[in-house]
Amino acid sequence: MNKLKLFCLSIVLLSGSTAFAGGLLTNTNQSIAFNRNFAREGVIAIDGVYSNPAGVAFLDKGWHLSLNIQNAYQTRTIESGITVPSLQGTPFYQPFQLNGGNADGIKTFEGKASAPIIPSVQAALNYDKWGFQASFALVGGGGKCTFNNGLGSFERTISMIPALLYSKGLTTDTPGYSVSSYIKGQQYVFGFQFGATYKINEHMAVYGGFRFNYIWNKYKGNITNITANIGGTDQNLYSYFGTLSQQYSQVAASYQMLAEQATDETAKAQYTAAAQQYAAGAETMTGYQQTFADKYLDCSQSGWGITPIIGFDYRVGRFNFGTRLEFTNHLNIENDTKRDDTGLFTDGVNTPNDLPGIFTVGAQYSVLDNVRVMVGWHYFFDKDAEMADQKQKYLSHNTTEYLAGVEWDITKSFMVSAGGQITRNGLGDGQYLSDMSFTTNSYSAGFGAKFKIAKNASVNIAYFWSGYSDFDKAYTSEIQGTTVNCTDKFTRTNRVLGAGVDIDF
């Protein structure tokens, strides 16, 4: 039964192995103006405190303020599979079929993420030449994602239990297993940005500043009530091995009593050996029982760092050009572990979690006095951002985004706009991705309007939607010496609705 003992240990280890995976989490939707028109890098407006900070220098003298609230909802879907080549022709060839998988051995795991309120604030004070800016926003993460039925990476190891029990003589005509699994992750990167602009002349302005980033993540999960069908009956394995442990202990006690009562030395030695053997069996069964005990994880992580930022804006006639560079922020996050039955997330351990640098360029051109078109380009330095286990090395290239938009002033008080964005990630063969945290290539569309409600105040409303391409990942793994073929198909959706107000003083 040593193989069973090692196998059970792998359940504990593998169940938590993806709980702290990172992801490409940079948020660029820092304002409602962005949501209705993504190409903001060459636009002169108060939301440029994030997207084109140098361009804010060309706003009028005085105070400018933008208050924004967004509501975001996401779905994340993973279709996971496992095939065991050595068990072809048996009921255990595609183990997920034994617990809800389809005829091809694929099981769907869906997570829902929501962020009911995502606030952001941009403020600027302009003088003749100098200007000063500040902002607050969630520059990464921004919500919680819950998988009420766990994840494929949690369940694959458990799905092998029926085959292993069968190999140990614990047979059944109706093989199957079940497990209650749950994981919820929350990821937030709070950004406080400060900077200054200098207007060189009527055509050019520059910006220098920094963003203070504070990261807070929290992960809670459990794996409970692991069962398997033994002899035609679904058995809770914790109780099953607990009962065996008691039975072994009772037999050991009986032999020990006989050994104490025996007068013949040969019989006494035989009874003693039998008592020791059953006592050892009871200890082994107790070990199995503890392995199948309910497991819980409750860990939060935090860390902070500084992102330097520089920017440049040039305008002439109907044309405006803007660019900015955010440097990579190298930082660690530290575990604050309340409970960890996996033994993997030691309290106080630090993990690399860099925020990638960003380079953007964009332009705006006024086709008519009341119609403007915009284009933009983002380049993220993902491969320079160190992550746990150096997973950034699995990326084939850095992320790029292509943006375009249009604004139309229907009247002096009412403007509508729309935009689109294409995001291309360098995901390579998929080793970077895990079912706990992933993204894929996407395309987004947004639209909205701006209403002037007073001489110095306007309201923005917007909605945008992102669709994500499917990404198929296939790989070979080993579960306690058994080669298994695994597949994952990743996809997700994203919807954001928001409103805000811009005020000039």
C-alpha positions in Angstrom: 0.0 0.0 0.0 3.0 2.3 -0.1 2.0 3.5 -3.6 -1.4 4.5 -2.2 0.3 6.4 0.5 2.5 8.3 -1.9 -0.5 8.9 -4.2 -2.6 10.3 -1.4 0.2 12.7 -0.5 0.2 14.0 -4.1 -3.5 15.0 -3.7 -2.4 17.4 -0.9 0.5 18.8 -2.9 -1.2 19.1 -6.3 -4.4 20.5 -5.0 -2.8 23.8 -4.1 -0.1 24.0 -6.8 -1.9 26.6 -8.9 -3.5 28.7 -6.2 -0.9 31.5 -6.5 -0.5 31.7 -10.2 -0.2 35.2 -11.7 -1.6 36.7 -14.8 -1.4 39.6 -17.3 -3.5 41.8 -15.1 -2.8 45.4 -16.2 -6.0 47.5 -16.3 -6.1 50.3 -18.9 -9.8 51.2 -18.3 -9.0 54.0 -15.8 -12.0 56.2 -16.8 -15.4 56.2 -18.4 -13.9 58.2 -21.3 -11.7 55.2 -22.1 -14.7 52.8 -21.9 -16.5 54.7 -24.7 -13.4 55.2 -26.8 -10.3 53.2 -26.1 -7.8 55.2 -28.2 -7.0 57.9 -25.6 -3.2 58.1 -26.0 -3.3 61.2 -28.3 -6.3 62.9 -26.7 -6.1 66.1 -24.6 -8.6 65.6 -21.7 -8.6 65.1 -17.9 -8.6 61.3 -18.3 -5.2 61.8 -19.9 -3.7 61.9 -16.3 -3.4 58.1 -17.0 -3.4 57.7 -20.8 -1.6 60.9 -22.0 -0.4 62.9 -18.9 1.8 65.3 -20.9 -1.3 66.3 -23.0 -3.1 67.4 -19.8 -0.8 70.5 -19.8 -2.8 71.9 -22.7 -6.1 72.1 -20.7 -7.1 75.5 -19.5 -5.6 77.0 -16.4 -7.2 75.9 -13.1 -8.5 72.7 -11.5 -9.8 69.8 -13.5 -11.4 66.8 -11.8 -12.8 63.5 -13.1 -14.8 61.0 -10.9 -15.6 57.6 -12.2 -17.4 54.4 -11.1 -17.4 51.2 -13.1 -19.2 47.9 -12.7 -17.4 44.8 -14.2 -18.5 41.2 -14.7 -16.5 38.4 -16.1 -16.9 34.7 -16.8 -13.9 32.3 -17.1 -14.5 28.9 -18.6 -12.0 26.0 -18.7 -12.8 22.7 -20.5 -10.4 20.3 -18.9 -9.6 16.7 -19.8 -7.3 13.8 -18.6 -6.5 10.6 -20.4 -4.5 7.7 -19.0 -2.9 5.8 -21.9 -1.9 2.8 -19.8 -5.6 2.3 -18.8 -7.1 2.3 -22.3 -9.9 -0.2 -22.5 -10.8 0.2 -18.8 -13.4 2.5 -17.2 -10.5 4.5 -15.8 -9.1 5.6 -19.2 -10.8 9.0 -19.1 -11.3 9.5 -15.3 -13.4 12.7 -15.6 -16.2 10.5 -17.1 -16.5 9.0 -13.6 -17.7 12.4 -12.1 -19.6 14.5 -14.6 -17.3 14.5 -17.6 -18.7 14.1 -21.1 -18.3 11.2 -23.5 -14.9 12.5 -24.5 -13.7 12.8 -20.9 -14.0 16.6 -20.8 -15.3 18.4 -17.8 -16.3 22.1 -17.7 -15.2 24.3 -14.9 -16.7 27.9 -14.8 -15.8 30.8 -12.7 -17.6 34.0 -12.3 -15.8 37.3 -11.4 -17.5 40.5 -10.4 -16.5 43.9 -9.3 -19.6 45.9 -8.4 -17.8 49.2 -7.8 -14.5 50.1 -9.4 -13.7 53.8 -8.5 -11.1 56.1 -10.1 -10.2 59.7 -9.6 -8.1 62.0 -11.8 -7.2 65.5 -10.9 -5.0 68.2 -12.4 -4.1 71.8 -11.6 -2.6 73.8 -14.5 -0.7 77.1 -14.4 0.8 79.0 -17.3 3.7 76.6 -17.8 3.6 74.1 -15.0 0.9 71.6 -14.1 0.4 69.1 -11.3 -1.6 65.9 -11.4 -2.8 63.1 -9.1 -5.0 60.0 -9.6 -6.2 56.9 -7.9 -7.4 53.8 -9.7 -7.2 50.0 -9.7 -4.4 49.5 -12.1 -4.5 45.7 -11.9 -7.0 43.0 -10.9 -10.0 44.7 -9.4 -12.4 41.9 -8.5 -13.0 38.4 -7.2 -13.5 35.1 -9.1 -15.2 32.1 -7.6 -15.1 28.5 -8.9 -17.9 26.8 -7.0 -16.9 23.4 -8.3 -13.1 23.8 -8.1 -10.8 23.5 -11.0 -9.4 20.7 -13.3 -6.0 21.0 -11.8 -7.5 20.3 -8.3 -9.5 17.3 -9.6 -7.2 15.5 -11.9 -5.2 13.8 -9.1 -8.4 12.9 -7.3 -9.9 11.4 -10.4 -7.2 8.7 -10.4 -8.3 7.3 -7.0 -10.8 4.8 -8.4 -8.1 3.2 -10.7 -5.7 3.0 -7.8 -8.3 1.5 -5.4 -9.2 -1.0 -8.1 -5.5 -2.0 -8.4 -5.4 -2.7 -4.7 -8.4 -5.1 -4.8 -11.0 -2.6 -3.7 -13.2 -3.4 -6.7 -16.6 -2.3 -7.9 -18.9 -2.8 -10.9 -19.8 0.9 -10.8 -16.6 2.9 -10.5 -16.9 6.5 -9.6 -15.7 9.3 -7.3 -16.8 12.7 -6.1 -15.3 15.7 -4.4 -16.5 19.0 -3.1 -14.1 21.7 -4.2 -14.2 25.4 -4.0 -11.7 28.3 -4.8 -12.1 32.0 -4.6 -9.4 34.5 -5.6 -9.3 38.2 -5.2 -6.6 40.4 -6.8 -6.2 44.1 -6.4 -3.5 46.5 -7.5 -4.2 50.0 -6.1 -2.4 52.8 -7.9 -1.8 56.3 -6.5 -0.2 58.4 -9.3 1.5 61.8 -8.9 3.3 63.9 -11.5 4.0 67.3 -13.0 3.9 68.7 -16.5 5.9 71.5 -18.2 4.6 73.3 -21.3 7.7 74.0 -23.3 5.7 76.1 -25.8 2.3 76.1 -27.5 3.1 72.9 -29.3 5.1 70.7 -26.9 4.7 69.5 -23.3 6.5 66.9 -21.1 5.5 64.9 -18.0 7.4 63.2 -15.2 5.8 61.3 -12.4 5.4 58.0 -10.5 2.7 55.6 -9.4 2.8 54.0 -6.0 1.4 50.5 -6.3 -0.1 48.5 -3.5 -0.9 44.8 -4.2 -3.4 42.9 -2.1 -4.5 39.3 -3.1 -6.6 36.8 -1.2 -7.2 33.2 -1.9 -9.6 30.9 -0.1 -10.4 27.3 -1.0 -11.2 23.8 0.2 -11.3 20.2 -0.9 -13.8 18.2 1.1 -15.8 15.0 1.2 -13.6 12.9 -1.2 -15.6 9.7 -2.0 -15.1 6.7 -4.2 -17.2 3.7 -5.1 -16.0 0.6 -3.3 -17.9 -2.7 -3.6 -20.9 -0.9 -5.1 -21.2 1.7 -2.4 -20.0 5.3 -2.4 -17.6 5.6 0.5 -16.3 8.7 2.1 -12.6 7.8 2.1 -11.9 9.7 5.4 -14.5 7.6 7.2 -13.6 4.4 5.3 -10.0 4.4 6.2 -10.9 5.6 9.7 -13.0 2.5 10.1 -10.2 0.3 8.8 -7.9 1.9 11.2 -10.2 1.1 14.1 -10.6 -2.5 12.9 -6.9 -3.0 12.6 -6.4 -1.5 16.1 -9.0 -3.8 17.6 -7.4 -6.9 16.1 -4.0 -5.7 17.3 -5.3 -5.3 20.8 -6.8 -8.8 20.7 -3.5 -10.3 19.6 -1.7 -8.2 22.3 -4.0 -9.7 24.9 -3.4 -13.2 23.7 0.3 -12.5 23.8 0.1 -11.4 27.4 -2.0 -14.4 28.4 0.2 -17.0 26.5 2.5 -19.2 28.5 4.1 -20.9 25.5 7.0 -18.7 24.3 6.5 -19.6 20.7 2.8 -18.7 20.7 3.6 -15.6 22.7 6.1 -14.5 20.0 3.6 -15.2 17.2 0.8 -13.2 18.9 3.2 -10.4 19.6 4.3 -10.3 15.9 0.7 -10.3 14.8 -0.2 -7.5 17.2 2.7 -5.4 15.8 1.7 -6.1 12.3 -1.9 -5.0 12.8 -0.8 -2.0 14.8 1.4 -0.9 11.9 -1.6 -1.4 9.6 -3.7 0.7 11.9 -1.1 3.5 11.8 -1.0 3.3 8.0 -4.8 3.5 7.7 -4.8 6.5 10.0 -2.2 8.1 7.7 -4.5 7.5 4.7 -7.5 8.8 6.7 -5.7 12.1 7.5 -4.7 12.5 3.8 -8.4 12.3 2.8 -9.4 14.7 5.6 -11.0 18.0 4.5 -8.3 20.5 3.3 -8.6 24.3 3.6 -6.6 27.3 2.3 -6.8 30.8 3.6 -4.0 33.1 2.5 -3.6 36.7 1.6 -0.6 38.4 -0.1 0.6 42.0 -0.1 3.4 44.1 -1.5 4.2 47.5 -2.9 6.4 49.3 -5.4 7.0 52.4 -7.4 6.5 52.8 -11.2 8.4 55.8 -12.8 6.5 57.4 -15.7 7.5 59.9 -18.4 5.4 61.4 -21.2 5.5 63.7 -24.2 2.8 65.5 -26.2 3.0 67.5 -29.4 0.1 69.3 -31.1 -0.1 71.4 -34.3 -3.2 72.4 -36.1 -5.8 69.6 -36.2 -3.3 67.0 -35.1 -2.2 65.9 -31.6 0.4 63.2 -30.8 1.0 61.7 -27.3 3.3 59.1 -25.8 4.2 57.8 -22.4 6.5 55.2 -20.9 5.9 53.4 -17.6 8.9 51.5 -16.4 8.7 47.9 -15.0 8.0 47.9 -11.3 10.1 45.1 -9.6 8.5 44.0 -6.4 7.6 41.0 -4.2 4.4 40.0 -2.5 4.5 38.3 1.0 2.3 35.5 2.2 0.0 36.2 5.2 -1.3 32.6 5.8 -4.1 31.9 8.2 -4.5 28.3 7.3 -2.8 26.1 4.7 -3.4 22.4 4.9 -1.3 21.9 1.7 1.9 23.0 3.4 3.0 24.9 0.3 2.2 28.5 1.3 4.4 29.2 4.3 3.6 32.4 6.2 6.0 35.2 5.4 7.4 33.8 2.2 8.0 36.4 -0.6 7.2 35.7 -4.2 8.2 37.9 -7.3 5.2 39.7 -8.8 6.5 42.5 -11.0 4.2 44.9 -12.8 5.2 45.1 -16.5 6.3 48.4 -18.0 4.1 49.9 -20.8 5.0 52.1 -23.8 2.2 53.8 -25.6 1.8 56.1 -28.6 -1.3 57.7 -30.0 -2.7 60.4 -32.2 -5.8 62.4 -32.7 -6.9 64.2 -35.8 -9.9 66.5 -36.2 -11.5 65.6 -39.5 -14.1 68.3 -38.9 -14.6 70.9 -36.2 -17.0 68.5 -34.5 -15.5 65.1 -35.5 -12.3 63.5 -34.3 -10.6 60.2 -35.0 -8.0 58.5 -32.9 -5.6 55.6 -33.0 -3.3 54.2 -30.4 -0.8 51.4 -29.7 0.3 49.7 -26.4 3.3 47.6 -25.8 3.7 45.8 -22.5 7.1 44.5 -21.3 5.7 41.3 -19.9 8.8 39.2 -20.5 10.8 41.6 -18.3 8.3 41.3 -15.4 9.6 38.5 -13.1 7.0 36.2 -11.7 6.8 33.1 -9.4 8.8 30.2 -10.9 10.1 32.5 -13.7 6.9 31.7 -15.6 7.4 34.9 -17.7 10.0 32.9 -19.6 7.2 30.8 -21.2 5.8 33.9 -23.1 6.8 33.9 -26.7 6.6 37.7 -27.0 5.3 40.8 -25.2 1.7 41.9 -25.4 0.6 44.4 -28.0 -2.7 46.3 -28.3 -4.1 48.2 -31.3 -6.8 50.8 -30.6 -9.0 53.1 -32.7 -11.9 55.4 -32.0 -14.1 58.3 -33.1 -15.8 61.2 -31.3 -18.7 63.3 -32.7 -20.0 66.5 -31.1 -23.6 66.3 -32.2 -24.2 69.6 -30.3 -22.1 71.8 -28.0 -23.6 69.9 -25.1 -23.8 66.3 -26.4 -21.1 64.1 -27.7 -21.1 60.4 -28.7 -18.1 58.2 -29.3 -17.1 54.6 -30.0 -13.9 52.6 -30.2 -12.3 49.2 -30.6 -9.3 47.4 -29.3 -7.4 44.3 -30.4 -5.1 42.6 -27.8 -2.5 40.0 -28.8 -0.6 38.1 -26.1 2.5 36.1 -26.5 1.2 32.9 -24.9 3.5 30.5 -26.7 2.6 26.9 -26.1 0.5 27.7 -23.1 2.8 26.8 -20.3 2.3 30.3 -19.0 -1.4 29.7 -18.5 -3.1 28.0 -15.6 -6.7 27.4 -14.9 -6.4 29.6 -11.8 -5.4 32.7 -13.7 -5.3 33.2 -17.5 -6.1 35.4 -20.4 -6.2 34.9 -24.1 -6.2 37.1 -27.2 -9.1 39.4 -27.2 -11.1 42.1 -29.0 -13.1 44.8 -27.4 -15.8 47.3 -28.5 -17.1 50.3 -26.5 -19.5 53.1 -26.9 -21.0 55.9 -24.9 -21.8 59.6 -24.6 -20.8 62.8 -22.8 -23.5 65.3 -21.7 -22.8 68.8 -20.6 -25.0 69.4 -17.6 -23.5 72.8 -16.5 -21.0 75.3 -17.8 -18.2 73.6 -16.0 -19.5 70.0 -15.6 -20.1 67.0 -17.9 -21.4 63.5 -17.3 -19.9 60.4 -19.1 -21.7 57.1 -19.6 -20.2 54.1 -21.4 -20.4 50.4 -21.9 -17.8 48.0 -23.3 -17.5 44.3 -24.0 -14.6 42.1 -24.6 -14.6 38.7 -26.3 -11.7 36.3 -25.9 -10.4 33.7 -28.3 -10.2 30.1 -27.3 -6.8 28.8 -26.4 -6.1 25.0 -26.4 -3.4 23.7 -24.2 -2.2 20.1 -24.3 0.5 18.6 -22.2 1.8 15.4 -20.6 2.1 15.0 -16.9 2.8 12.3 -14.3 0.7 11.4 -11.3 2.9 9.2 -9.0 4.7 7.5 -11.9 1.6 7.2 -14.2 1.8 9.2 -17.4 -1.4 11.1 -18.2 -2.3 13.4 -21.1 -4.0 16.6 -20.1 -5.9 19.2 -22.1 -7.4 22.6 -21.2 -9.4 25.0 -23.4 -9.5 28.5 -22.0 -11.9 31.3 -22.8 -13.6 34.2 -21.0 -15.9 37.2 -21.4 -15.8 40.7 -19.9 -18.5 43.4 -19.6 -18.1 46.8 -18.0 -20.7 49.5 -17.5 -19.7 52.9 -16.0 -20.6 56.5 -15.3 -18.6 59.5 -14.2 -18.5 63.3 -14.0 -15.8 65.8 -15.2 -15.6 69.1 -13.5 -13.5 72.2 -14.2 -12.9 74.9 -11.6 
